[in-house]
Amino acid sequence: MRKPKIALVGRPNVGKSTLFNTLIGERKAVVERTPGVTRDRIYGEADIEDQRVVLIDTGGLEPGAEDLLVRETLKQAEAALSEADLVLLVVEAKTGLTPLDQEVAERVREKGKPVILVVNKVEGKEDLLNVAEFYSLGIEPLVPISARHQKGLEELKRLIKEMLPETTEEEEPQAAPLVRVAILGRPNVGKSSLLNRLVGYERMIVSDVPGTTRDSIDTLLELPDGRRYLLIDTAGIRRRPRIKARVEKFSVDKAFEALERAEVALLVLTAEEGITDQDQKILAQIEKRHKACIILINKWDLLDGKREEGNILLEQVRYGARFVPWAPILTVSARTGRRVKEILPLVEEVYAEYSRRIPTAQVNRALEEIKRERVLYTPSGHRLKFYYATQAEIRPPTVVIFSNYPDEIPKSVERFIRNRLRSYLGFQKSPLRVIFRPRR
């Protein structure tokens, strides 16, 4: 069944993101007093009077503004208006009706969509008096609310339910597995530009100003052959000492939350800088969470005609990422589109390995080969015995090995066994998690 879409629009700083978060029941959009924090459109699902709907949060509308980011934000909000079945025009009572509210209302009216005028921040008698002036916009129904204090939301939900289009049951074919892909990296390495190339249109706002993406933005990409990807664009991850603003700290936290729910991480570097300390820290977080990973070196077009320089850079990246030897490296250019088409097929390869289940007999044959290679000891001098093993999980593939001293196995031995198992079992492009347990 197709879910109705509801777009939240309005001028900056009227509380759209607070209302969005309240309706979906989670803190998905960044909420901050600074105007213009939300720039892209953000999707979330909510239950409105027992009906599942898709909510679209948008950046503050400022028609006629000259600033590049403001114009791009307007373009994203216009796209949300075009795809919406219902529009919530959000204004706020504390400042009263403004000329910008009138401009935004006119822009919304031009779309010819059903509209509810939501007067937010009605928290006192003076605010309630200001509500009346919004009737001059000529948009009804009008509902006063306080998203922050969750007042008036029941009436808003009732009106939404009344004005939503009727939905029809449609038989949906069996969908392909949804592969969740988090796009990570430092600020301004071209993550959003790569995403735009992947989906074929300007889904993200792209700018040379570092830090344009504040939220983790989900984009569902469905290919003609049925393959499906949830591409999660994230904010640039700076070094901790450089994170000063509260909104930026929240953005970095959201980036790592995106990594938690992804199966595959795309770490974006640039040909200008190669692999930096911060990139290695991000890779360490990917390894810690046992996520599949592809390293993308963007802006490779800058090395056209510089073959030797390119080879040196590749070696530098391989060495810097030596602790994740299973992560493939792909050189791309978001600007020219070079090899961008190879990203999703590589994601499929990596995801397939990440989802592989190996028969127990094959795992134990590999363990026997490893035991023949080397006799291993604990730091206290006890000889280690490995009795048998089995694969317990996929995504990440997890092998449980039963041993006589599972709590005394040093990291070097654990690393040796993990690397040998990866080689014997064919996990060339996937991490492998190994857990040691006492013999039962």
C-alpha positions as CSV (number, residue, x, y, z in Angstrom):
1,M,0.0,0.0,0.0
2,R,1.4,3.4,-1.0
3,K,1.9,5.6,2.1
4,P,0.7,9.3,1.7
5,K,3.4,11.9,1.9
6,I,3.2,15.0,4.0
7,A,5.6,17.9,3.6
8,L,6.4,20.3,6.4
9,V,7.3,23.8,5.0
10,G,7.8,27.3,6.3
11,R,10.3,30.0,6.8
12,P,13.4,29.3,8.9
13,N,13.2,28.7,12.6
14,V,9.5,28.2,13.0
15,G,9.9,24.7,14.6
16,K,9.4,22.4,11.6
17,S,12.1,20.0,12.7
18,T,10.7,19.9,16.3
19,L,7.3,19.1,14.9
20,F,8.8,16.5,12.6
21,N,10.6,14.7,15.4
22,T,7.5,14.8,17.7
23,L,5.3,13.2,15.0
24,I,7.8,10.5,14.1
25,G,8.7,9.8,17.7
26,E,12.5,10.1,17.4
27,R,15.2,12.7,17.2
28,K,15.9,12.3,13.5
29,A,16.1,15.9,12.4
30,V,18.7,18.3,13.9
31,V,16.9,20.8,16.1
32,E,18.8,24.0,16.9
33,R,17.9,27.6,17.5
34,T,20.2,28.7,14.7
35,P,18.1,29.3,11.6
36,G,18.8,27.2,8.5
37,V,20.1,24.0,10.3
38,T,17.9,21.8,8.1
39,R,18.9,22.2,4.5
40,D,18.1,18.9,2.8
41,R,14.7,17.2,2.9
42,I,14.5,14.5,5.5
43,Y,12.1,11.6,5.5
44,G,10.5,9.8,8.4
45,E,7.4,7.6,9.0
46,A,4.7,8.2,11.5
47,D,1.3,6.7,12.6
48,I,-1.4,9.3,12.2
49,E,-4.7,8.1,13.6
50,D,-3.8,4.5,12.7
51,Q,-2.6,5.4,9.2
52,R,1.1,5.1,8.3
53,V,2.4,8.2,6.5
54,V,5.7,9.6,5.2
55,L,6.7,13.0,6.7
56,I,9.1,15.2,4.8
57,D,11.0,17.8,6.8
58,T,12.4,20.7,4.7
59,G,14.8,23.6,5.1
60,G,13.5,27.1,5.8
61,L,12.0,28.7,2.7
62,E,13.4,32.1,1.8
63,P,12.1,33.0,-1.7
64,G,14.3,35.5,-3.6
65,A,17.4,35.0,-1.4
66,E,20.8,35.2,-3.3
67,D,22.8,32.9,-1.0
68,L,23.8,29.6,-2.8
69,L,22.9,27.3,0.1
70,V,19.5,29.1,0.6
71,R,18.7,28.7,-3.1
72,E,19.6,25.0,-3.0
73,T,17.5,24.6,0.2
74,L,14.6,26.2,-1.6
75,K,15.1,23.7,-4.5
76,Q,14.9,20.8,-2.1
77,A,11.8,22.2,-0.4
78,E,10.1,22.7,-3.8
79,A,10.8,19.1,-4.6
80,A,9.2,18.0,-1.4
81,L,6.1,20.2,-2.2
82,S,5.8,18.6,-5.6
83,E,5.8,15.0,-4.3
84,A,3.5,15.7,-1.2
85,D,-0.1,14.7,-0.9
86,L,-0.7,17.2,1.9
87,V,1.3,20.2,3.1
88,L,1.7,21.5,6.6
89,L,2.6,25.2,6.4
90,V,4.3,25.9,9.7
91,V,4.4,29.5,11.1
92,E,5.0,30.6,14.6
93,A,3.0,32.7,17.0
94,K,5.8,34.4,19.0
95,T,6.9,36.7,16.2
96,G,3.5,36.9,14.5
97,L,2.8,37.1,10.8
98,T,5.8,38.2,8.7
99,P,6.2,39.2,5.1
100,L,8.3,36.0,4.6
101,D,5.3,33.9,5.9
102,Q,3.2,35.6,3.2
103,E,5.7,34.8,0.5
104,V,6.0,31.2,1.6
105,A,2.2,30.9,1.8
106,E,1.9,32.2,-1.8
107,R,4.5,29.7,-3.0
108,V,2.6,26.9,-1.3
109,R,-0.8,28.0,-2.8
110,E,0.7,27.9,-6.3
111,K,1.2,24.1,-5.9
112,G,-2.5,23.6,-5.5
113,K,-2.1,21.0,-2.8
114,P,-4.3,20.5,0.3
115,V,-2.8,22.6,3.1
116,I,-3.1,22.8,6.9
117,L,-1.9,26.1,8.4
118,V,0.0,25.1,11.6
119,V,0.7,28.0,14.0
120,N,3.5,26.7,16.3
121,K,4.9,27.9,19.6
122,V,1.5,28.8,21.1
123,E,2.6,28.7,24.7
124,G,1.0,31.6,26.4
125,K,-1.9,34.1,26.3
126,E,0.0,36.6,24.1
127,D,0.9,33.9,21.6
128,L,-2.8,32.9,21.5
129,L,-3.7,36.5,20.6
130,N,-1.2,36.5,17.7
131,V,-2.9,33.4,16.2
132,A,-5.8,35.5,14.8
133,E,-3.6,37.5,12.4
134,F,-2.6,34.3,10.5
135,Y,-6.2,34.0,9.2
136,S,-5.3,36.8,6.8
137,L,-3.2,34.3,4.8
138,G,-6.6,32.8,3.6
139,I,-5.5,29.2,4.4
140,E,-7.7,26.9,6.3
141,P,-7.9,24.8,8.4
142,L,-5.7,26.6,10.9
143,V,-4.6,24.8,14.1
144,P,-2.6,26.3,17.0
145,I,0.0,24.0,18.5
146,S,3.2,23.8,20.6
147,A,5.4,21.0,19.2
148,R,7.9,21.4,22.0
149,H,5.2,21.0,24.7
150,Q,3.1,18.6,22.6
151,K,0.0,20.7,22.8
152,G,-2.7,20.7,20.0
153,L,-1.2,17.7,18.3
154,E,-4.3,15.6,18.7
155,E,-6.4,18.1,16.7
156,L,-3.6,18.4,14.1
157,K,-3.6,14.6,13.7
158,R,-7.4,14.6,13.3
159,L,-7.2,17.2,10.6
160,I,-4.3,15.4,8.8
161,K,-6.4,12.2,8.8
162,E,-9.4,14.0,7.4
163,M,-7.4,15.6,4.6
164,L,-5.3,12.7,3.5
165,P,-6.2,11.1,0.2
166,E,-7.8,7.6,0.3
167,T,-5.3,4.8,-0.2
168,T,-5.9,1.6,-2.1
169,E,-4.4,-1.8,-1.3
170,E,-1.9,-2.9,-3.9
171,E,-0.3,-6.3,-4.2
172,E,3.5,-5.7,-3.9
173,P,5.9,-8.1,-5.5
174,Q,8.6,-9.8,-3.3
175,A,11.2,-7.1,-2.9
176,A,15.0,-7.7,-3.1
177,P,16.9,-7.4,0.1
178,L,17.5,-3.8,1.1
179,V,21.2,-3.1,1.4
180,R,21.9,-0.2,3.8
181,V,24.9,1.8,2.8
182,A,26.4,4.6,5.0
183,I,28.5,7.2,3.2
184,L,31.1,8.5,5.6
185,G,34.2,10.8,5.5
186,R,35.6,14.1,6.6
187,P,33.9,17.3,5.6
188,N,34.0,18.4,2.0
189,V,35.4,15.2,0.5
190,G,32.4,14.9,-2.0
191,K,30.1,12.5,-0.2
192,S,26.9,14.3,-1.4
193,S,28.3,14.7,-4.9
194,L,28.9,11.0,-5.1
195,L,25.4,10.3,-3.9
196,N,23.9,12.6,-6.5
197,R,25.8,10.7,-9.2
198,L,24.7,7.4,-7.8
199,V,21.0,8.3,-7.8
200,G,21.1,10.3,-11.0
201,Y,19.7,13.6,-9.7
202,E,20.5,16.2,-7.2
203,R,19.1,14.6,-4.1
204,M,21.6,16.3,-1.7
205,I,22.6,19.9,-1.6
206,V,26.2,20.1,-2.9
207,S,28.4,23.0,-2.1
208,D,32.1,23.9,-1.7
209,V,31.3,25.1,1.9
210,P,32.4,22.4,4.3
211,G,29.7,21.0,6.6
212,T,26.7,21.5,4.2
213,T,25.1,18.2,5.3
214,R,24.0,18.4,8.9
215,D,21.7,15.3,9.2
216,S,22.1,11.7,8.1
217,I,19.8,11.7,5.0
218,D,18.2,8.5,3.8
219,T,17.7,8.0,0.1
220,L,16.0,4.8,-1.2
221,L,17.4,3.8,-4.6
222,E,15.5,1.1,-6.5
223,L,17.1,-0.2,-9.7
224,P,15.1,-1.5,-12.7
225,D,16.4,-5.1,-12.0
226,G,14.8,-4.9,-8.5
227,R,18.0,-4.3,-6.4
228,R,17.3,-1.9,-3.6
229,Y,19.7,0.3,-1.6
230,L,19.2,2.7,1.3
231,L,21.9,5.2,0.8
232,I,22.6,7.2,4.0
233,D,24.5,10.5,3.4
234,T,26.2,11.7,6.6
235,A,27.7,14.9,8.0
236,G,31.5,15.3,7.7
237,I,33.3,13.8,10.7
238,R,35.9,16.2,12.1
239,R,38.4,15.5,14.8
240,R,36.8,15.8,18.3
241,P,38.9,18.8,19.4
242,R,37.6,20.7,16.3
243,I,33.9,20.0,17.1
244,K,32.7,23.1,18.9
245,A,29.1,23.8,18.0
246,R,26.4,21.6,19.6
247,V,24.7,21.1,16.3
248,E,28.0,19.8,14.8
249,K,28.5,17.3,17.6
250,F,25.0,16.1,17.1
251,S,25.7,15.7,13.4
252,V,28.8,13.6,14.1
253,D,26.8,11.4,16.5
254,K,24.1,10.9,13.8
255,A,26.8,9.8,11.4
256,F,28.0,7.1,13.7
257,E,24.3,6.1,14.3
258,A,24.0,5.8,10.5
259,L,27.0,3.5,10.6
260,E,25.3,1.3,13.3
261,R,22.3,0.6,11.1
262,A,24.2,0.1,7.8
263,E,25.7,-3.1,6.5
264,V,28.2,-1.5,4.2
265,A,30.2,1.7,4.8
266,L,31.6,3.8,1.9
267,L,34.5,5.8,3.3
268,V,35.2,8.7,1.0
269,L,38.8,10.1,0.8
270,T,40.2,12.5,-1.8
271,A,43.1,12.3,-4.2
272,E,44.3,15.7,-2.9
273,E,44.9,14.5,0.7
274,G,45.1,10.7,0.5
275,I,44.4,8.9,3.8
276,T,44.6,11.1,6.9
277,D,44.7,10.4,10.7
278,Q,41.0,11.2,10.8
279,D,40.2,8.8,8.0
280,Q,42.1,6.1,10.0
281,K,40.0,6.9,13.0
282,I,36.8,6.5,11.0
283,L,38.1,3.2,9.6
284,A,38.8,2.1,13.2
285,Q,35.1,2.8,14.1
286,I,34.0,0.8,11.0
287,E,36.3,-2.1,12.1
288,K,35.1,-1.9,15.7
289,R,31.5,-2.4,14.5
290,H,32.5,-5.2,12.1
291,K,30.9,-3.4,9.1
292,A,31.7,-4.2,5.5
293,C,33.6,-1.3,3.9
294,I,34.7,0.1,0.5
295,I,37.2,2.9,0.4
296,L,36.5,5.4,-2.3
297,I,39.2,7.8,-3.4
298,N,37.3,10.7,-4.9
299,K,38.6,13.5,-7.2
300,W,40.8,11.0,-9.0
301,D,40.5,13.2,-12.1
302,L,43.0,15.6,-10.5
303,L,45.6,12.9,-11.2
304,D,45.0,12.6,-14.9
305,G,48.3,12.3,-16.6
306,K,50.1,11.7,-13.3
307,R,50.3,7.9,-13.3
308,E,53.3,7.5,-11.0
309,E,51.8,10.0,-8.5
310,G,48.5,8.0,-8.6
311,N,50.4,4.7,-7.9
312,I,52.2,6.2,-4.9
313,L,48.9,7.6,-3.5
314,L,47.3,4.1,-3.9
315,E,50.1,2.5,-2.0
316,Q,49.9,5.2,0.7
317,V,46.1,4.5,1.1
318,R,46.7,0.7,1.2
319,Y,49.3,1.1,3.9
320,G,47.2,3.5,5.9
321,A,44.2,1.1,5.7
322,R,46.3,-2.1,6.4
323,F,44.3,-3.0,9.5
324,V,41.2,-3.4,7.3
325,P,42.8,-5.5,4.4
326,W,39.4,-6.8,3.4
327,A,38.2,-3.3,2.4
328,P,38.4,-2.8,-1.5
329,I,39.7,0.5,-2.8
330,L,38.1,2.2,-5.8
331,T,39.2,5.4,-7.4
332,V,36.3,7.6,-8.6
333,S,35.4,11.1,-9.6
334,A,32.0,12.5,-8.6
335,R,32.7,15.5,-10.9
336,T,33.2,13.5,-14.1
337,G,31.3,10.4,-13.1
338,R,34.4,8.2,-13.6
339,R,33.9,4.6,-12.2
340,V,30.9,5.8,-10.2
341,K,28.9,3.1,-11.9
342,E,31.2,0.5,-10.5
343,I,30.3,1.4,-6.9
344,L,27.0,-0.4,-6.6
345,P,28.2,-3.6,-8.2
346,L,31.1,-3.6,-5.8
347,V,28.6,-3.0,-2.9
348,E,26.7,-6.1,-4.1
349,E,29.9,-8.2,-4.1
350,V,30.9,-7.0,-0.6
351,Y,27.3,-7.5,0.7
352,A,27.2,-11.0,-0.7
353,E,30.4,-12.0,1.2
354,Y,29.1,-10.2,4.3
355,S,26.0,-12.4,4.1
356,R,27.7,-15.7,3.4
357,R,27.1,-18.7,5.6
358,I,29.8,-21.4,5.6
359,P,28.9,-25.1,6.4
360,T,30.2,-26.2,9.8
361,A,32.3,-29.0,8.2
362,Q,34.1,-26.5,6.0
363,V,34.8,-24.2,9.0
364,N,36.3,-27.1,10.9
365,R,38.5,-28.1,8.0
366,A,39.9,-24.6,7.9
367,L,40.5,-24.7,11.7
368,E,42.4,-28.0,11.3
369,E,44.6,-26.4,8.6
370,I,45.4,-23.5,11.0
371,K,46.3,-25.9,13.8
372,R,48.8,-27.6,11.5
373,E,50.4,-24.3,10.6
374,R,51.5,-23.3,14.1
375,V,51.4,-24.3,17.8
376,L,50.0,-21.4,19.8
377,Y,50.3,-20.5,23.5
378,T,48.8,-18.2,26.0
379,P,51.0,-15.4,27.6
380,S,51.3,-17.7,30.7
381,G,52.7,-20.5,28.6
382,H,49.7,-22.8,28.3
383,R,49.4,-24.5,25.0
384,L,46.2,-23.5,23.3
385,K,43.8,-26.2,22.0
386,F,41.0,-25.4,19.5
387,Y,38.4,-28.2,19.6
388,Y,35.9,-27.2,17.0
389,A,34.2,-24.2,15.4
390,T,31.0,-23.1,13.7
391,Q,29.6,-20.0,12.0
392,A,27.0,-18.5,14.3
393,E,25.9,-15.4,12.5
394,I,26.0,-13.4,9.2
395,R,26.3,-9.7,8.7
396,P,28.9,-9.8,10.1
397,P,29.9,-13.3,9.5
398,T,30.8,-14.6,13.0
399,V,32.8,-17.8,13.8
400,V,32.7,-19.2,17.3
401,I,35.7,-21.3,18.3
402,F,35.7,-23.6,21.3
403,S,39.1,-23.6,23.2
404,N,40.7,-24.7,26.5
405,Y,41.8,-21.1,27.5
406,P,39.3,-18.7,25.7
407,D,39.9,-15.9,28.1
408,E,43.7,-15.9,27.8
409,I,44.0,-15.8,24.0
410,P,46.2,-12.8,23.2
411,K,45.2,-10.2,20.5
412,S,48.1,-11.4,18.2
413,V,46.8,-15.0,18.2
414,E,43.2,-13.8,17.7
415,R,44.4,-11.7,14.7
416,F,46.4,-14.5,13.2
417,I,43.4,-17.0,13.4
418,R,41.0,-14.4,12.1
419,N,43.2,-13.6,9.1
420,R,43.8,-17.3,8.3
421,L,40.1,-18.1,8.5
422,R,39.3,-15.2,6.2
423,S,41.8,-16.6,3.7
424,Y,40.6,-20.3,4.0
425,L,36.9,-19.5,3.9
426,G,37.0,-16.9,1.1
427,F,36.1,-13.7,3.0
428,Q,38.3,-11.5,0.8
429,K,36.1,-8.5,0.8
430,S,34.3,-8.8,4.2
431,P,35.3,-8.6,7.8
432,L,35.2,-11.8,9.9
433,R,34.3,-11.7,13.6
434,V,35.8,-14.5,15.7
435,I,34.6,-15.3,19.3
436,F,36.3,-17.8,21.6
437,R,34.3,-19.8,24.0
438,P,35.1,-22.6,26.6
439,R,34.5,-26.2,25.5
440,R,30.9,-27.3,26.3
